Structures are given as C-alpha cells and as structure tokens.
C-alpha cells in the first residue's frame, strides 16, 4: 500500500477536534479528582479498579493518592500504547496526569459533605460523569479496563465480567482495610458511577435502531415516514428456512418515539418481527426529524 493511501486511511484529527478532546479530557479528569478528594476518599468510600487499589495503598502507607494513581496506571499506559494505539495511550496518559495533579491540589480542601448517603450518591455521579467524558473523548482513567481488554482476548470471559471480578476483590479488601459499611457504600457509589458513565456515553437523548420484517412493509414504512417524520430504509433479505425473499425495514428513532412506532407496527401487522437496539451515536444521513403536519 502506498504512503498516500496510508495517509488517507490515517487522517489526522483537525485542530478544532484536538482542542475539544484536550478540554473534555481535562474536565473529566478534574471532575473525577473532585469526586475522589471532596466526596469519596475523606469518607472512606472507594472507586473500583486501579484507583481503588491506589486509595487502599495510600491509606495504608500514608503517601499522596495521586502518586499511586500515576505509578499504578503507568504500566497500563505502555500496554495501551502497544495494543490499542498511540492516540488512546497519549490521551490516557494526559488524563491520568491531570487526575493525579488534581487529587494532590484538592487534598487539603475539606470535603463538601460528610453524610454517607449523600456522599455516595453525589460522589458516584460526579465520578461517573468525569470518567464518561474521558472515555467518550478517547482516553481512560483506570488501567484495569485495559488489562481486562487484554485478558478477554485470551479467555472466554467478557471485558465487563473481568472488570466485575477485579472490583469484587477490591471491595472485599476494602472491607478489611476500612469497614464493611464503607465497602458496601463503595459498591453503591460504583454502581451510580457506572450508570452515569452510560448516560454520558449514550446521551440523554438516546437513539434506537429498529429492524422490522413484515409482509406489510410498504404500509408500515409509509406510516413511519408520515406519522414519525423519520426516513426508513428497505433492505433485501432471505428467510434461511423458507428461502423466501423478505423486505426488512430499518429506521433510527429516539426512545420517546418507541411506543408510537410499536403502535404503528401493530396497526398493520401484529405478527411482524421487530428488533430494537440502543444506538450510542448517530451521524450523517437523514436522521434529522422531518416536521409532521
């Protein structure tokens, strides 16, 4: 392959996109530092992964949290550089440096609140928003996910299952180092953070992809276009068992339109096959909703 064609495949990000990535990763890392130092850590509530291990180590040894976050994540920076790519690795290294410096700067600041329930909710939410922003813009703040990606390629377990097992042991250790109450609050904070990451990744205005197989595909397609203002695409398919030609309707909608779509489908064909999935991002094409009259 020529150098010119390689250059076309690996286009550099525009300067505007690089600046946007830099700003969002900075904000995400600082939000995580705020969640850790002003909410969770002063109240003995942990995050999972490498950050959780760093919190436990910092508590036992008495050295700054940011130091251990940086040192423990450093090997995973090199793994990420080798296995996932230069851009991801550099974004991750930058995010970890900002997180480490942020925790060091905020450490002398007293926590905002000390009521465990409120700390768990707000600390977990802020943590999740911060991590979600960094992931969305091409980086990571915790090396355990990189480790899980590498392990999953050599085992029958998924990335999510491996991360869950790692965090299970971290929270068990936290129960012995701190208290079992702290460990249980840590699990709740982790769950809240996990859901907040989902919201940042998928967006509040989550889209859904819909696949519909029906003999009344034309009527259903026209109704979706007229009543929802959404463009549809007809795909050609073939039944593997019957060998019959089938038309498949593909359309992308928002979650608020899901009920109305099902109502349209049921009106024309109650036995239609319908598959609905979540879509994290929609770009290009004619997704913009047409006005309905």
ChimeraX attribute file (.defattr): number of C-alpha atoms within 10 A of each C-alpha:
attribute: neighborCount
match mode: 1-to-1
recipient: residues
	/A:1	5
	/A:2	6
	/A:3	8
	/A:4	8
	/A:5	9
	/A:6	10
	/A:7	10
	/A:8	9
	/A:9	9
	/A:10	8
	/A:11	8
	/A:12	10
	/A:13	9
	/A:14	8
	/A:15	9
	/A:16	9
	/A:17	12
	/A:18	12
	/A:19	12
	/A:20	12
	/A:21	19
	/A:22	17
	/A:23	13
	/A:24	19
	/A:25	31
	/A:26	22
	/A:27	20
	/A:28	28
	/A:29	30
	/A:30	24
	/A:31	22
	/A:32	28
	/A:33	27
	/A:34	24
	/A:35	26
	/A:36	30
	/A:37	24
	/A:38	23
	/A:39	28
	/A:40	29
	/A:41	21
	/A:42	17
	/A:43	19
	/A:44	21
	/A:45	30
	/A:46	31
	/A:47	28
	/A:48	23
	/A:49	22
	/A:50	23
	/A:51	23
	/A:52	22
	/A:53	22
	/A:54	24
	/A:55	23
	/A:56	23
	/A:57	17
	/A:58	17
	/A:59	16
	/A:60	10
	/A:61	8
	/A:62	9
	/A:63	11
	/A:64	17
	/A:65	24
	/A:66	24
	/A:67	16
	/A:68	20
	/A:69	27
	/A:70	23
	/A:71	13
	/A:72	17
	/A:73	21
	/A:74	16
	/A:75	12
	/A:76	21
	/A:77	25
	/A:78	16
	/A:79	16
	/A:80	26
	/A:81	16
	/A:82	11
	/A:83	14
	/A:84	15
	/A:85	12
	/A:86	14
	/A:87	13
	/A:88	19
	/A:89	22
	/A:90	18
	/A:91	23
	/A:92	27
	/A:93	23
	/A:94	19
	/A:95	26
	/A:96	28
	/A:97	18
	/A:98	23
	/A:99	27
	/A:100	23
	/A:101	20
	/A:102	21
	/A:103	24
	/A:104	16
	/A:105	14
	/A:106	16
	/A:107	20
	/A:108	10
	/A:109	9
	/A:110	12
	/A:111	19
	/A:112	12
	/A:113	16
	/A:114	15
	/A:115	10
	/A:116	17
	/A:117	13
	/A:118	12
	/A:119	24
	/A:120	27
	/A:121	20
	/A:122	18
	/A:123	29
	/A:124	32
	/A:125	24
	/A:126	23
	/A:127	30
	/A:128	28
	/A:129	26
	/A:130	28
	/A:131	29
	/A:132	28
	/A:133	23
	/A:134	29
	/A:135	21
	/A:136	17
	/A:137	20
	/A:138	17
	/A:139	24
	/A:140	29
	/A:141	30
	/A:142	23
	/A:143	23
	/A:144	22
	/A:145	20
	/A:146	20
	/A:147	17
	/A:148	19
	/A:149	20
	/A:150	16
	/A:151	15
	/A:152	16
	/A:153	11
	/A:154	8
	/A:155	10
	/A:156	9
	/A:157	13
	/A:158	14
	/A:159	19
	/A:160	13
	/A:161	13
	/A:162	19
	/A:163	18
	/A:164	15
	/A:165	11
	/A:166	17
	/A:167	21
	/A:168	15
	/A:169	13
	/A:170	20
	/A:171	27
	/A:172	14
	/A:173	17
	/A:174	24
	/A:175	16
	/A:176	11
	/A:177	16
	/A:178	16
	/A:179	15
	/A:180	15
	/A:181	13
	/A:182	22
	/A:183	23
	/A:184	17
	/A:185	24
	/A:186	24
	/A:187	20
	/A:188	19
	/A:189	26
	/A:190	24
	/A:191	18
	/A:192	21
	/A:193	26
	/A:194	18
	/A:195	16
	/A:196	22
	/A:197	24
	/A:198	16
	/A:199	17
	/A:200	19
	/A:201	20
	/A:202	17
	/A:203	14
	/A:204	10
	/A:205	12
	/A:206	17
	/A:207	21
	/A:208	20
	/A:209	17
	/A:210	20
	/A:211	17
	/A:212	20
	/A:213	20
	/A:214	20
	/A:215	15
	/A:216	13
	/A:217	20
	/A:218	13
	/A:219	16
	/A:220	22
	/A:221	21
	/A:222	15
	/A:223	17
	/A:224	19
	/A:225	17
	/A:226	15
	/A:227	15
	/A:228	18
	/A:229	18
	/A:230	21
	/A:231	20
	/A:232	18
	/A:233	13
	/A:234	17
	/A:235	12
	/A:236	10
	/A:237	13
	/A:238	12
	/A:239	9
	/A:240	8
	/A:241	6
	/A:242	7
	/A:243	9
	/A:244	9
	/A:245	11
	/A:246	16
	/A:247	18
	/A:248	21
	/A:249	20
	/A:250	17
	/A:251	20
	/A:252	23
	/A:253	23
	/A:254	14
	/A:255	16
	/A:256	12
	/A:257	13
	/A:258	16
	/A:259	9
	/A:260	14
	/A:261	19
	/A:262	12
	/A:263	11
	/A:264	19
	/A:265	23
	/A:266	13
	/A:267	11
	/A:268	16
	/A:269	16
	/A:270	12
	/A:271	11
	/A:272	15
	/A:273	12
	/A:274	14
	/A:275	11
	/A:276	14
	/A:277	11
	/A:278	15
	/A:279	16
	/A:280	16
	/A:281	12
	/A:282	14
	/A:283	7
	/A:284	6
	/A:285	7
	/A:286	12
	/A:287	15
	/A:288	13
	/A:289	13
	/A:290	14
	/A:291	10
	/A:292	10
	/A:293	6
